[in-house]
Amino acid sequence: MNFVSTRVITTDVNLLIGFYERLTGIEATRLTPEFAELGTGAARLAIAGAGTVPAFVEPDEKILEFLVADVDAVEHREGLLMPPTTMPWGNRSMLLRDPAGHLVNVFTPVTPAARARFA
């Protein structure tokens, strides 16, 4: 399991993308109109619209994201909010809350394009 990114949930994807592009000088990769990533070398910053997560996830929440070989094989289900689900940008994701209430996404890239991003 590898920590690979932090995802910021927002009601204004374009505003945040513009801010972080200007701040970092890195152009975001827009995977859908509601999801983009900035690769910073050590980790990624993902920016996602509120419509990309279940309704109980509040705008402005942050999600810690861990890459695994097979999300369906992960047995840990404590704090489970969303069982493994294939997302529009090609990751199969499981969403949990840790004991302190932080959101945690455990995911596996399943489409060729998603696998290529994490190669």
Steps between C-alpha positions, in 0.01 A plus 500: 500500500648836394387849596474681166276804528273732690166581340322827573122503455357831382192663353722701259744268323619763250578753774719255693670364189591854394634585846722191526622531139609859571651407837700200377559590135374149418219450250223280635399187314122513468365146495132600504333842529473435876841338567859612444845417634823691539806275516750663734767231488469363852122472491195621313244760589158394377218753468149366471151642484247425771307287250782244483450378857201374698267768637625456859845633399509875560655749257846602619570161657836343422551134415823310559553258211681168504585292193467122535542209260138383538248709692248216493746283696540754783335342801499806727145631508500701826343838431380392154293766326511381138584146389736455202350699211645579157533876454466690167876577491593131508574419863315241704464663842387418852426790736544481879521732800787450741431507877562879505247556221740560210401364161720226354479374141658163422515446125628298207533640146292270277492663156808518276510882529477486881770230518727715281469795742641289784761301306 
